[in-house]
Every structure is written in C-alpha cells, then in structure tokens.
Amino acid sequence: MTALRAVLGRLPLLLALAGGVAGLAWLALGAAGVVLPVLAGFAPTVLAVGAAAVECWRAALAHRLPEARRYWLRFAGTITLLTAGGIANAVHTLTAPTAHAGQRAGVSVFAWYAAALLVLLWALLRLPSRTEMTRQARLRFAMDAGIVLITAGVFVWYFSFRHFQQWDVRPGNAGPALAIVVLGFIGAFAFLKISLLGAGAVDPVAMRLLALAAAVGAGAGALSPLFAGRPNLVPSVLALPPVAILVALAADRQRRRPAEPPPAGRARRPFSTLPYLAVGALDTLLVVTSWGGRTPGLVVAVAAVVLTAVVVLRQITALRENGSLLRRVDHTVRELRDAQAQLAHQAQHDSLTGLGNRRLFEERLALVEGDGTAASVVLIDLDDFKVINDRLGHATGDALLVSIADRLRGCLRATDTVTRLGGDEFALILPGVTAGGAAELLDRITDALDRPMSVNGFDLLVTSSIGIADTAPGLSPNELLRRADLAMYAAKSGGKGRHRRYDVGLDDVAATDAQLGADLRRALAAAEFTLLFQPIVRLPDGMIVGAEALVRWQHPERGLVRPDQFIAAAERTGLIVPLGEWVLREACRHAAGWQVRDGATQPWTVSVNISARQLREPEIARTVEDALRTSGLTPDRLMIEVTETAVFDNSAAVDALDKISALGVSVALDDFGTGHSSLGLLRSTPVDVLKVDKTFVDGVPGNEQETIIATAMLQIADGLKLGTIAEGVESGKQAEQLHRLGYRYAQGFHFARPMAPADVGARLGAAAGAGTVTWRLLRGVEPEPHRAQ
C-alpha cells in the first residue's frame, strides 16, 4: 500500500517523463522518414505538458513559504497557458487542409504561447531575491535583457527565419514567431541570472532546470523554419516535450525541498562579461556578412550599432554605480574610523564624568614607569558618599561626582592625569612632582573639595580621604596602587578629611589585619567570643544600676586576646559589623534573662557599644529592633553607647541614632571630651547620657584643672537635662570627690572589674532585695532623695 501511494504521489512526474520521451520518439522517427499520425506526436506531448502543469500546481500548494508559493502559482499558470497553446496547436494541425498548412501556427496559437511567456516574465520579475535589487540593479538587468534581445534576435533571424519565407504564407506570421523565440531567450536569461543571484525560497537547482527549459524551448522555436520542407515534422513537438520534462523535474525538486527560510546570501555579479561577449559575437557576424558585400550585412550593422549603444549605456550606468559604491565605502570607512575612535575613547574614559577610567590610569602609569620618571599616585575616596546616594538619590550623587571631577581638573597641571576608578574613588598621577609640590597640590585639592557644592538644589559639603604613594624602581603599577590604597584607608581610619603618605609600617598593619581578619572570621564561626559585663553603680553607696557589655576573645592558641588587639583590626576589615551584631544580641539575651528573674521593679540598663562602622550600616536600627524582639528585652533596658568621633559631622550616624532613640532605647555619648568635642553635637544628636572619659577623672581629686573640667561637664549635662556617668574610677577618694562635685553614677575598677553574666545577675538580684533604685537621672530628671531600706 505504501509503495502504491508513493507511485501515485509521483504520477504527474512519471506522466511528464513518459509523454516527453514519447513525443521526442515520434519526432525522431519522423526525422528518419517514418511517417506516423500527427496525433501520435501531439497526444503524448500535450499529456507531458499538462502533467508538468499539475506538478507545478502541486509544488505551489505544498509549499508553506509565501514567496515560493506565489512564484509557483504564477509559474503553474504559465505552464497551464503553454498546455492550452499545445492543444490549440494540435487542433490547428489536425484540422489543417494540408500537411504544409498544419506546420504554420495560427494567431491563436501564437497568442497562447505569448501569454505564457508574458506570465513567465511577470513571475520572474516579482520573484524576491536574497539580495536587495536596487534601482541601478533593475536598470542593469533591463539592459542585459536588451542585449540578449538584440543579439538573440539578430542571430535567429540571420541563421533561421530569413531563409524560409515559404514557411509562412500568411503575412505577419514570421514577426510574432520571432518575438516568441526572442522572449524565450530572455526568459532563459532571466531564469539563469535570478538563480545565480539567489531566488529566496525557490530552490536554486529548480531555477537552473527552469532556465534550461526556457533555453531549450526558445532554441527549438528558433529551428521552426527549418521544418518547412518536412511536412511530417511539427515544431511544437520538438519544443514542448523537453520543456515539459525539465519543468516537471524542477517542480518535483521544489516540492520535496524543506520549507525553511532562505539563508542570507551575498550579492554576486554574474554576467559581468555578457556585454563584451554579445558585442564580440555580433561584430563577428557583421564582419562575416560584410565580407562578401551581402545585403543582410546592413541589418546586422544596424543591430551592432544599437547593441553597442546599449552596452555603452550599461557601462556608464555601471561606472556611476561604482562611483556611488566608492562614495558609500568612503563614508562607511569614515564612520568606522569615527566609531573606532569613539570606542577607544569609551574604553579609556568614564561615561559619567568624562575622566579617564582604570584602564587609562594603568596605561599612563605604565608609561611613567617605563620612562623612569618620578611620580606620585594619589587615591581619593569621598567620605560618606553612600549617605548622599541613599538620602538624596543617585541622580544627585552622579551630579556630585561630575562636580568633583570638574574641580579636580581645575586643580591639576596639564601633565597630570585624573581618573575615576569607580564609585566615589578617584586616582591621580602626578609626574615629576616633589614632596613639597605634592603637598601643595593636595592642599589645593582639599580646599577645592571642602568648598560647598550646589548640586540639584542642595548645598553639599564633601570631605575626602586621600592616600599618596611614590614611584620607585622596580615597583609595578599594581603595587603602587595598592600602596596608595593602604595609605588612603589609613587616612580614613584616622577620621574624615585626612590624607596620608604610604610608609612600610602600613604593610605590617595590613598583614596583621589580614591575619587577624582570618582569625576573626574563624572565631565568629567557632563561637570563641564571650561577653563580660562591668557594672555601673550609683554614688555614693555603690549599688549596681546597670552594666556595660565588653567582648573578649578566647583564642585557642594565644589565650585571652585583649580588645585593643583586635577591635581596631575588626574595624579596618569590616568584621566589626557581624561581631558588633553578635555582641548586641548576646547582651540583650543575657539582660532579658535578668529581667525575667528580677521582674520589672529593678530599674537597670545594659550598655552596648556601637562602632562608627556599624552606624554606617543602613539597617542598624532594624538590627537593634530585631535584637530586642528576639530576646524579649524591653527597649528602656538597653543603652547604646557611641563615641563623639562616630557621630561628628556624620549625618548618616545621627539619622541612625534618631531611629534607635525612637525605639525607646537610651543613647550615651562615650568617652566624652576626648574626640571631636562640640557643644553643637549635643544639640544635633539624640543623646540621653554623657560618659565622662577616664582622662578627666584621673586628676580628681588633686588636679584643680581636671576637677574644673569635670565640674563643667556635669554642669553642661545638667543644663541640657542629660545624665552623666564618670568612667575609670579607680579609688575611693575619686568616688567621694566625684559625688561631692555632683556625679550620681560611676564606673571603674574601684567598684568592680568586668565579670561574667551570672555574677552581674546575682548583684542585680541583691540590689533588688536591698531597695528600689531610681534611674530617671540618666534620662535627665533629678531623682527624689533616696533612703536605703
């Protein structure tokens, strides 16, 4: 069944092949002198052409690509018209009164064949090519067709039609026949050219088979006059069978081709020698006809002149097209050069500020190193730039970076290089600058950046941390940048708006930090940290009213590591953030246990230090809130301690403390008087308690100046309704004198050393049994006189 279905599927092709071969066999026998019925020649011929038409319709209907479907529908119409012409020719031949009369095609036959050729040319002209057909290409194609028209017409007329006037009895029949033959040659030329250019969705092999069919048909038509003396031969039987076979094969191949979009093709230039070959052939014919002074030479000469004119016009068109192409190429080359220059600039420059980027910095630095020129590398990092982005938006931050870039340009010499490495980090290369010159330049940069900047309606004050490193023989650019980076972070760790020059001691610090950082990460994971609490007591009786959480590190090899040995490294490496969060959560957890055991009647607080680095974290307030919630500690039991340095000129830190204070948590200013002391700080920061630093307590009593300072601090706190705690009290005399000065609370080794959480809990329990303690003083309200029970 499958085999039968396959045979039936290819039946039109088989009929076309069988009919075509039968028609050619009848023609061959007739040429050999065997006289056979005309119907025996026409019947298989018409059958072959009709089967080819069916195959074309099948190819059109089976294809899913629109371009191929439309083309094959038009071409199927062509072959259908050709079939009708074959039938008309058969009827004319069979009904002719004589055999010679049957050889002469009637007007209706010419009409069918001409209509078929016109539909064919229309289908070819409407066929989309894989390459774009410009106006010049269409004009060139038309002139190529004209060259084929003239050359083919002259040759067919000279060698065939002019010798057999007896072939056509009716006036005017030779003209249409010649036109049909020439149109056939033009169709063959069009088929071949389109197949070479690429016919989109139409199979190229199928196109070549169709080109061959058109050429065979035109060639057979050209031989029609030669049949004038052979009444047993019919020209249509010579032309139609091979045409039918080739068309059927082409349609079958197209039908079996996968329906895939055509690949993008590259334009080729076929037939570039066609004009020269045509002129050469016609000129040769002109020489042959003119040699003996024959009359046809005049016709050939006129045709040669016309052909030459067409060829010259074609070449002029080609030259103009080449000129236009060259202009486009020149324009494209210029655009490519401009694009290359733009890409090279973009590869070396920052798109926002227009400054050089890291790549340009490295290239310029390599040039300086290669020349052996002494130079300094300056690394600038803006302080608290992230705060500006978060509070005012990235658009304002970007505009600020552009303003800073402009100011940096204005500070530098023509030989200096300024680049933006990324974010808020800038790098300068200062070749041939002395130490004094570098200091002067840094002063200019600092002064320029310290001036207020008006950005998007905001007046912004910007400070920067600056690191400087000098070139040295054998020092790589990466190492030089690393040294400047170390110096910059060293400057930043000392406070804002500072600069520092690299020295070898920074490498030791970096190495120690790297080792400590690795140990700290491991210690956090291994739970090697523990908390101790130093009590805060009331004066003069020493009753505990709170405790400050102090972190300790129990190293498995080095033993107990003092805080001054790892806290600074944790700050520099950023590990203070997870470590500080752990301290906060642990302190809240222990304090919540004391609260549950002793109830809410005992008014004490637990103090936790928050570093400057932690205050820069955008979620610090949420971290505090989460620690309170998960531990169950009430907010009034927690006091956050910060240093003056952490909040001085740091709006982000002040904002964070505002959010923390809004939770109901107390805020204490630790080490008051030792950092960036400013009375304005007490107004802008939500402070509840001042912790007077040990340096002002050590001279009490005995040192009159320090006593005056301690008294002044207490008076300031009282005037602002702030609580006070004296730190570092180490003797009874200090405690008594501080109490006489008016201090109500103190902390130090005289009262207790840091102790375990359980010991603090026991002391709080004892205090609860001794009586009620009022803690409102730390909130800025003088308590009622207290009398121990």
FENWOJO-V732983 format. One record per residue. N is the residue number from 1. RES is the residue in one small letter. PSI is psi in degrees with one decimal (999 if undefined). D_CENTER is the distance of its C-alpha to the mean C-alpha in Angstrom with 2 decimals. Layout:
N,RES,PSI,D_CENTER
N,RES,PSI,D_CENTER
This chain:
1,m,-41.6,57.77
2,t,-41.0,54.37
3,a,-40.2,55.99
4,l,-40.7,57.76
5,r,-37.1,54.57
6,a,-39.4,52.92
7,v,-44.6,55.94
8,l,-33.5,55.96
9,g,-27.9,52.25
10,r,15.1,52.99
11,l,-44.6,56.33
12,p,-40.6,55.35
13,l,-42.8,54.17
14,l,-39.7,57.39
15,l,-39.0,59.52
16,a,-42.4,57.88
17,l,-45.8,58.48
18,a,-44.5,62.04
19,g,-42.1,62.94
20,g,-44.7,61.55
21,v,-39.6,63.45
22,a,-42.1,66.62
23,g,-42.5,66.42
24,l,-34.8,66.03
25,a,-41.5,68.93
26,w,-40.3,71.16
27,l,-39.6,70.31
28,a,-41.1,71.06
29,l,-39.4,74.40
30,g,-39.1,75.27
31,a,-26.8,74.55
32,a,-3.4,76.89
33,g,-3.0,79.64
34,v,118.8,79.48
35,v,118.1,79.89
36,l,158.3,77.96
37,p,141.9,77.55
38,v,-35.7,74.88
39,l,-31.4,73.56
40,a,-23.1,72.88
41,g,-40.5,70.41
42,f,-36.1,68.80
43,a,-54.1,68.40
44,p,-29.6,65.99
45,t,-49.3,64.20
46,v,-39.1,63.52
47,l,-42.0,62.60
48,a,-44.6,60.04
49,v,-40.1,58.44
50,g,-41.1,58.40
51,a,-38.4,56.83
52,a,-38.6,54.15
53,a,-43.5,53.51
54,v,-42.6,53.19
55,e,-36.6,50.70
56,c,-42.9,48.61
57,w,-38.3,48.69
58,r,-42.4,47.59
59,a,-38.5,44.66
60,a,-44.7,43.61
61,l,-25.0,43.98
62,a,-17.8,42.36
63,h,137.5,39.09
64,r,-18.0,36.20
65,l,127.4,34.10
66,p,-41.7,35.24
67,e,-47.0,35.53
68,a,-40.0,37.67
69,r,-46.4,39.73
70,r,-41.6,40.63
71,y,-47.3,41.55
72,w,-27.4,43.79
73,l,-44.2,45.42
74,r,-41.5,46.41
75,f,-34.2,47.52
76,a,-37.6,49.52
77,g,-38.0,51.23
78,t,-50.7,52.07
79,i,-32.5,53.74
80,t,-43.9,55.48
81,l,-37.1,56.98
82,l,-36.7,57.93
83,t,-42.4,59.67
84,a,-38.6,61.55
85,g,-38.6,62.55
86,g,-40.0,63.83
87,i,-43.8,65.90
88,a,-39.5,67.27
89,n,-39.9,68.15
90,a,-43.3,69.89
91,v,-42.2,71.87
92,h,-42.6,72.87
93,t,-42.6,74.00
94,l,-26.2,75.93
95,t,0.5,77.72
96,a,145.8,78.57
97,p,-29.1,82.35
98,t,164.2,82.10
99,a,-40.3,79.77
100,h,-39.4,79.13
101,a,-31.9,78.29
102,g,-24.6,75.81
103,q,-17.6,73.84
104,r,116.3,73.18
105,a,139.0,70.13
106,g,176.2,70.66
107,v,-38.6,68.63
108,s,-37.2,67.05
109,v,-46.9,65.87
110,f,-37.7,64.28
111,a,-44.6,62.66
112,w,-45.7,61.02
113,y,-40.8,59.76
114,a,-41.6,58.54
115,a,-40.3,56.70
116,a,-43.7,55.02
117,l,-37.6,53.89
118,l,-42.2,52.59
119,v,-37.1,50.54
120,l,-48.0,49.22
121,l,-38.5,48.13
122,w,-42.9,46.55
123,a,-39.5,44.57
124,l,-40.5,43.40
125,l,-29.0,42.39
126,r,-3.3,40.40
127,l,121.3,38.61
128,p,142.6,34.89
129,s,157.0,33.77
130,r,-22.2,30.58
131,t,144.1,30.52
132,e,129.5,30.68
133,m,102.6,34.31
134,t,174.1,34.51
135,r,-40.0,37.71
136,q,-36.8,38.78
137,a,-39.8,38.25
138,r,-41.0,40.39
139,l,-41.1,43.05
140,r,-39.6,43.08
141,f,-42.3,43.46
142,a,-40.9,46.36
143,m,-35.3,48.10
144,d,-40.4,47.71
145,a,-38.9,49.31
146,g,-38.9,52.06
147,i,-44.7,52.70
148,v,-42.2,53.07
149,l,-50.0,55.30
150,i,-48.8,57.65
151,t,-49.7,57.87
152,a,-42.5,58.32
153,g,-44.0,60.78
154,v,-45.8,62.96
155,f,-43.7,63.11
156,v,-42.8,63.83
157,w,-44.9,66.46
158,y,-45.0,68.06
159,f,-15.1,68.31
160,s,-64.9,68.88
161,f,-31.0,69.60
162,r,-18.0,72.03
163,h,-17.4,74.50
164,f,69.9,75.22
165,q,-23.0,76.25
166,q,-12.0,78.51
167,w,-26.9,75.44
168,d,113.8,74.98
169,v,-39.0,78.00
170,r,135.7,76.29
171,p,139.4,75.26
172,g,-4.9,71.52
173,n,-32.3,70.44
174,a,-36.8,69.37
175,g,-52.9,66.80
176,p,-39.0,64.80
177,a,-42.6,64.99
178,l,-40.1,63.70
179,a,-41.4,60.87
180,i,-40.9,59.83
181,v,-45.5,59.84
182,v,-42.4,57.78
183,l,-35.0,55.27
184,g,-42.7,55.05
185,f,-38.8,54.18
186,i,-41.5,51.54
187,g,-42.4,50.08
188,a,-43.9,50.07
189,f,-44.1,48.36
190,a,-43.1,45.70
191,f,-49.6,45.13
192,l,-42.3,44.72
193,k,-43.3,42.44
194,i,-37.9,40.11
195,s,-34.4,40.08
196,l,-35.0,39.08
197,l,-26.0,36.33
198,g,118.0,34.98
199,a,34.9,36.02
200,g,-120.7,32.93
201,a,-9.6,33.98
202,v,134.2,37.57
203,d,130.8,38.45
204,p,-34.7,39.11
205,v,-40.0,42.21
206,a,-39.9,43.56
207,m,-38.9,43.09
208,r,-36.9,45.06
209,l,-39.4,47.80
210,l,-37.0,48.06
211,a,-42.2,48.26
212,l,-38.7,51.07
213,a,-43.7,52.79
214,a,-40.5,52.76
215,a,-42.0,54.14
216,v,-43.9,56.82
217,g,-44.6,57.83
218,a,-40.7,58.06
219,g,-41.4,59.95
220,a,-37.7,62.37
221,g,-35.4,62.94
222,a,-24.1,63.77
223,l,-0.1,66.51
224,s,-42.5,68.15
225,p,-23.4,70.97
226,l,-11.5,72.00
227,f,4.1,73.07
228,a,-33.6,75.72
229,g,6.2,78.56
230,r,85.0,77.45
231,p,-17.8,78.18
232,n,5.2,77.18
233,l,141.2,73.55
234,v,125.3,70.97
235,p,-35.5,67.93
236,s,-34.3,65.64
237,v,-23.8,66.28
238,l,-37.5,65.11
239,a,-44.1,61.78
240,l,-40.3,60.70
241,p,-50.6,60.93
242,p,-33.3,58.46
243,v,-44.5,56.15
244,a,-43.4,56.28
245,i,-47.8,55.61
246,l,-39.6,52.55
247,v,-42.2,51.12
248,a,-41.3,51.65
249,l,-41.9,49.93
250,a,-45.2,46.93
251,a,-38.0,46.65
252,d,-40.7,47.04
253,r,-42.6,44.22
254,q,-38.8,41.91
255,r,-31.1,42.91
256,r,-2.6,42.06
257,r,138.3,38.66
258,p,142.9,35.67
259,a,79.3,34.12
260,e,146.1,30.65
261,p,141.5,28.55
262,p,143.6,29.27
263,p,153.6,26.84
264,a,129.1,25.59
265,g,163.2,28.40
266,r,134.7,28.94
267,a,132.1,31.69
268,r,166.8,34.95
269,r,72.5,38.03
270,p,162.2,40.99
271,f,29.9,44.55
272,s,-21.3,44.04
273,t,-0.5,47.68
274,l,-46.5,49.05
275,p,-39.3,50.57
276,y,-40.0,52.34
277,l,-41.6,53.69
278,a,-46.1,54.94
279,v,-42.1,56.67
280,g,-43.3,58.14
281,a,-44.4,59.50
282,l,-36.5,61.01
283,d,-37.2,62.45
284,t,-43.8,64.05
285,l,-37.1,65.56
286,l,-42.2,66.78
287,v,-42.8,68.53
288,v,-43.4,70.14
289,t,-29.9,71.42
290,s,-14.1,72.60
291,w,-42.2,74.42
292,g,13.1,77.39
293,g,35.3,77.29
294,r,151.8,76.39
295,t,-40.3,75.80
296,p,-14.9,72.36
297,g,-30.6,71.11
298,l,-44.2,70.88
299,v,-44.4,68.48
300,v,-38.7,66.38
301,a,-44.8,66.47
302,v,-43.8,65.27
303,a,-38.2,62.46
304,a,-40.3,61.52
305,v,-46.1,61.38
306,v,-44.1,59.23
307,l,-43.1,56.92
308,t,-40.4,56.66
309,a,-42.5,55.74
310,v,-42.2,52.97
311,v,-42.6,51.67
312,v,-44.0,51.80
313,l,-40.9,49.94
314,r,-41.3,47.30
315,q,-36.3,46.95
316,i,-43.9,46.71
317,t,-42.2,43.93
318,a,-40.8,42.18
319,l,-42.3,42.63
320,r,-39.7,41.20
321,e,-40.7,38.23
322,n,-39.2,37.77
323,g,-42.9,38.01
324,s,-39.9,35.39
325,l,-42.9,33.16
326,l,-38.9,33.76
327,r,-40.3,32.93
328,r,-39.6,29.62
329,v,-44.5,28.97
330,d,-43.6,29.93
331,h,-41.2,27.67
332,t,-40.9,24.73
333,v,-42.2,25.58
334,r,-42.8,25.74
335,e,-40.5,22.37
336,l,-40.5,20.93
337,r,-42.0,22.79
338,d,-42.6,21.59
339,a,-38.8,17.94
340,q,-42.5,18.66
341,a,-40.2,20.40
342,q,-42.5,17.67
343,l,-40.3,15.07
344,a,-40.3,17.84
345,h,-44.0,18.44
346,q,-34.0,14.89
347,a,-20.7,14.91
348,q,2.0,18.15
349,h,152.8,17.99
350,d,130.0,16.75
351,s,-26.1,15.11
352,l,-52.9,17.30
353,t,-16.8,20.67
354,g,-1.3,20.61
355,l,165.5,22.12
356,g,157.9,21.41
357,n,-169.2,19.06
358,r,-37.3,19.98
359,r,-45.1,19.64
360,l,-39.2,22.07
361,f,-46.5,24.25
362,e,-38.2,24.65
363,e,-45.5,25.41
364,r,-38.1,27.96
365,l,-37.9,29.46
366,a,-37.0,29.90
367,l,-43.2,31.66
368,v,-43.3,33.94
369,e,-40.9,34.76
370,g,-35.0,35.47
371,d,-13.8,37.81
372,g,16.8,39.65
373,t,132.9,39.43
374,a,136.5,40.07
375,a,161.7,37.30
376,s,141.7,36.21
377,v,127.6,32.79
378,v,126.6,32.35
379,l,125.5,29.82
380,i,127.3,29.61
381,d,125.6,28.38
382,l,138.7,28.90
383,d,131.1,31.15
384,d,33.9,30.17
385,f,-33.2,26.99
386,k,-33.3,25.60
387,v,-41.1,28.64
388,i,-43.8,27.80
389,n,-44.9,24.29
390,d,-37.7,25.87
391,r,-39.4,28.88
392,l,-7.7,27.77
393,g,155.4,24.09
394,h,-28.1,20.91
395,a,-42.7,21.51
396,t,-39.8,24.84
397,g,-41.8,23.48
398,d,-42.6,21.02
399,a,-35.6,23.99
400,l,-41.4,26.14
401,l,-39.1,23.89
402,v,-42.1,24.08
403,s,-41.3,27.87
404,i,-40.5,28.25
405,a,-41.3,26.41
406,d,-41.1,28.88
407,r,-37.7,31.81
408,l,-39.8,30.87
409,r,-40.6,30.73
410,g,-16.2,34.15
411,c,-14.2,35.62
412,l,162.7,34.80
413,r,170.3,36.48
414,a,-27.4,35.07
415,t,-9.2,34.95
416,d,158.4,32.97
417,t,129.8,29.24
418,v,130.6,27.33
419,t,159.9,23.79
420,r,117.0,21.59
421,l,-20.5,20.58
422,g,149.1,18.56
423,g,-125.8,19.62
424,d,29.6,23.23
425,e,125.8,24.13
426,f,151.8,25.32
427,a,139.3,26.96
428,l,146.3,29.67
429,i,120.6,31.38
430,l,90.5,34.98
431,p,144.2,36.71
432,g,27.5,40.52
433,v,138.2,41.06
434,t,170.3,44.09
435,a,-41.3,44.32
436,g,-40.2,46.02
437,g,-38.9,43.52
438,a,-41.0,40.65
439,a,-41.1,42.54
440,e,-41.7,43.13
441,l,-39.9,39.49
442,l,-36.7,38.48
443,d,-40.4,41.09
444,r,-40.8,39.61
445,i,-45.1,36.12
446,t,-44.2,37.59
447,d,-40.1,39.66
448,a,-40.4,36.75
449,l,-23.8,34.57
450,d,-20.6,37.59
451,r,140.3,38.21
452,p,144.2,36.97
453,m,130.0,33.79
454,s,111.3,33.60
455,v,117.6,30.09
456,n,39.1,29.43
457,g,1.2,33.11
458,f,138.8,33.38
459,d,109.8,35.51
460,l,139.6,33.84
461,l,127.3,35.50
462,v,134.0,33.29
463,t,161.2,34.51
464,s,149.3,32.88
465,s,132.0,33.64
466,i,133.3,33.89
467,g,140.9,34.34
468,i,138.6,35.81
469,a,144.8,36.20
470,d,147.7,38.04
471,t,156.6,37.46
472,a,153.0,39.96
473,p,132.7,40.79
474,g,3.4,38.76
475,l,122.0,36.25
476,s,157.0,32.66
477,p,-38.1,29.87
478,n,-40.7,28.43
479,e,-38.8,31.92
480,l,-42.4,32.47
481,l,-36.5,29.35
482,r,-40.7,30.49
483,r,-42.5,33.89
484,a,-35.4,32.62
485,d,-42.5,30.56
486,l,-45.1,33.74
487,a,-39.3,35.73
488,m,-43.9,33.30
489,y,-31.0,33.42
490,a,-40.6,37.16
491,a,-41.7,37.41
492,k,-37.4,35.39
493,s,-22.1,37.63
494,g,-2.7,40.63
495,g,172.0,39.52
496,k,157.2,37.37
497,g,34.3,37.52
498,r,162.1,38.78
499,h,153.6,38.13
500,r,143.5,39.26
501,r,144.9,39.66
502,y,141.2,38.98
503,d,163.7,42.02
504,v,-24.9,42.62
505,g,-27.5,43.64
506,l,-30.0,40.03
507,d,-39.6,39.29
508,d,-41.3,42.11
509,v,-43.0,40.76
510,a,-42.2,37.27
511,a,-43.0,38.84
512,t,-42.3,41.02
513,d,-40.9,38.17
514,a,-43.4,36.15
515,q,-45.1,39.21
516,l,-37.2,40.10
517,g,-43.7,36.55
518,a,-42.4,36.71
519,d,-37.5,40.19
520,l,-41.0,39.23
521,r,-44.3,36.47
522,r,-39.8,39.00
523,a,-38.3,41.69
524,l,-41.6,39.68
525,a,-32.4,39.11
526,a,3.4,42.76
527,a,47.2,44.24
528,e,-6.7,46.12
529,f,149.7,46.11
530,t,163.0,48.97
531,l,136.7,50.13
532,l,159.0,53.37
533,f,128.8,54.68
534,q,123.4,56.89
535,p,148.4,59.15
536,i,128.1,59.40
537,v,165.4,63.04
538,r,141.5,65.25
539,l,141.2,67.81
540,p,-3.5,70.60
541,d,-9.7,71.10
542,g,17.7,67.93
543,m,134.6,66.94
544,i,130.8,63.33
545,v,3.1,61.07
546,g,-179.0,57.68
547,a,145.7,55.79
548,e,128.6,52.80
549,a,129.5,50.42
550,l,127.0,50.04
551,v,142.6,47.78
552,r,149.6,49.22
553,w,115.4,47.75
554,q,91.6,50.01
555,h,135.9,48.62
556,p,-21.9,49.98
557,e,-40.8,50.96
558,r,-2.6,51.26
559,g,-150.0,52.97
560,l,120.3,52.53
561,v,127.5,49.87
562,r,149.8,50.55
563,p,-36.0,47.92
564,d,-9.8,48.00
565,q,-17.5,46.82
566,f,-18.1,43.61
567,i,-44.9,42.70
568,a,-40.8,41.52
569,a,-37.6,39.42
570,a,-36.5,37.94
571,e,-46.8,37.07
572,r,-33.1,35.38
573,t,-7.9,33.40
574,g,-4.2,32.42
575,l,-6.9,34.52
576,i,-24.3,36.84
577,v,-57.3,34.63
578,p,-34.2,35.26
579,l,-44.8,38.77
580,g,-37.2,39.60
581,e,-39.3,38.48
582,w,-44.4,40.73
583,v,-44.5,43.63
584,l,-47.1,43.20
585,r,-40.7,43.24
586,e,-43.1,46.16
587,a,-42.7,48.17
588,c,-37.2,47.75
589,r,-46.9,48.72
590,h,-43.8,51.90
591,a,-34.8,52.81
592,a,-34.4,52.46
593,g,-40.5,54.97
594,w,-38.9,57.39
595,q,-41.2,56.98
596,v,-40.2,57.81
597,r,-42.2,60.83
598,d,-6.4,62.34
599,g,-177.2,61.41
600,a,3.1,60.26
601,t,-26.5,63.51
602,q,111.1,62.69
603,p,85.6,60.45
604,w,166.3,58.39
605,t,157.2,54.76
606,v,130.7,52.41
607,s,135.6,50.41
608,v,128.8,46.94
609,n,133.6,45.26
610,i,126.4,41.67
611,s,166.1,39.98
612,a,-36.6,38.02
613,r,-38.7,34.89
614,q,-36.1,35.40
615,l,-20.0,35.88
616,r,-10.6,32.36
617,e,128.6,31.00
618,p,-20.9,29.99
619,e,20.2,31.72
620,i,-41.2,34.97
621,a,-39.4,37.11
622,r,-34.0,35.88
623,t,-43.7,36.64
624,v,-45.5,40.18
625,e,-40.8,40.63
626,d,-37.6,39.54
627,a,-40.2,41.93
628,l,-43.9,44.77
629,r,-45.4,44.05
630,t,-29.4,43.80
631,s,-26.6,46.88
632,g,6.0,48.97
633,l,136.6,49.95
634,t,145.8,50.78
635,p,-31.9,48.84
636,d,-9.0,52.11
637,r,-3.8,52.69
638,l,135.1,49.57
639,m,127.1,49.32
640,i,126.5,46.14
641,e,129.8,46.97
642,v,155.2,44.74
643,t,161.3,45.61
644,e,-39.7,45.93
645,t,-34.5,43.30
646,a,-30.0,40.74
647,v,-8.0,41.17
648,f,124.9,42.23
649,d,39.7,39.90
650,n,90.8,37.33
651,s,-31.4,36.66
652,a,-40.3,34.27
653,a,-40.2,37.14
654,v,-41.8,39.57
655,d,-41.5,37.38
656,a,-41.4,37.16
657,l,-33.8,40.94
658,d,-43.3,41.51
659,k,-38.3,39.72
660,i,-42.7,41.69
661,s,-33.1,44.93
662,a,-17.9,44.27
663,l,-12.0,44.49
664,g,11.8,48.11
665,v,139.8,47.51
666,s,152.5,49.48
667,v,127.0,47.89
668,a,139.5,49.79
669,l,106.4,49.21
670,d,153.8,49.93
671,d,39.4,51.59
672,f,134.0,52.44
673,g,-10.5,53.72
674,t,-19.4,51.98
675,g,-138.5,48.48
676,h,72.9,47.31
677,s,128.0,50.39
678,s,126.3,50.18
679,l,-28.8,52.26
680,g,-29.0,49.43
681,l,-35.0,47.42
682,l,-24.2,50.07
683,r,-35.1,49.57
684,s,-15.5,45.77
685,t,136.9,45.35
686,p,74.5,46.61
687,v,139.5,49.15
688,d,-29.3,52.16
689,v,140.4,53.69
690,l,128.9,54.12
691,k,106.7,54.64
692,v,128.2,56.71
693,d,154.4,55.80
694,k,-30.4,58.30
695,t,-25.1,58.77
696,f,-7.2,60.62
697,v,-27.3,62.61
698,d,-34.1,63.93
699,g,5.7,66.40
700,v,122.1,67.86
701,p,179.5,70.85
702,g,-40.3,72.18
703,n,109.9,69.63
704,e,-39.9,70.41
705,q,-45.7,67.17
706,e,-33.6,64.94
707,t,-39.6,67.19
708,i,-41.4,66.73
709,i,-44.2,62.94
710,a,-39.8,62.99
711,t,-41.1,65.24
712,a,-40.1,63.06
713,m,-40.4,59.99
714,l,-40.8,61.99
715,q,-39.1,63.19
716,i,-45.1,59.68
717,a,-43.2,58.55
718,d,-40.9,61.61
719,g,-32.6,61.09
720,l,5.0,57.50
721,k,46.6,58.70
722,l,146.7,56.68
723,g,161.8,57.92
724,t,146.1,58.50
725,i,126.7,58.60
726,a,125.7,60.08
727,e,155.1,58.30
728,g,31.1,59.85
729,v,121.6,63.44
730,e,2.8,65.40
731,s,159.2,69.05
732,g,-34.9,71.45
733,k,-40.2,72.45
734,q,-44.7,68.88
735,a,-42.8,68.65
736,e,-43.3,71.98
737,q,-41.3,71.16
738,l,-39.3,67.75
739,h,-39.0,69.49
740,r,-33.4,72.06
741,l,-19.9,69.31
742,g,0.1,67.95
743,y,135.6,65.16
744,r,-17.8,65.18
745,y,147.1,62.57
746,a,169.8,61.83
747,q,137.4,60.10
748,g,174.9,61.04
749,f,-22.7,62.83
750,h,-32.6,66.19
751,f,-44.5,65.36
752,a,144.6,63.25
753,r,165.3,60.86
754,p,136.4,57.56
755,m,169.3,58.54
756,a,155.6,57.24
757,p,-36.8,56.11
758,a,-36.8,59.27
759,d,-38.2,61.51
760,v,-41.7,59.82
761,g,-39.0,60.33
762,a,-41.1,63.99
763,r,-37.7,64.54
764,l,-36.8,62.91
765,g,-40.2,65.22
766,a,-40.3,68.19
767,a,-35.9,67.25
768,a,-34.3,67.00
769,g,-22.3,70.53
770,a,-29.3,71.83
771,g,177.0,70.95
772,t,135.7,68.40
773,v,132.8,66.16
774,t,128.6,64.68
775,w,7.1,61.13
776,r,-18.5,60.79
777,l,-37.3,61.36
778,l,-16.1,57.86
779,r,2.2,56.73
780,g,14.7,58.85
781,v,127.4,62.08
782,e,127.9,65.38
783,p,163.0,66.86
784,e,152.1,70.35
785,p,134.7,72.85
786,h,138.1,72.51
787,r,123.7,75.45
788,a,143.0,75.08
789,q,999,76.66
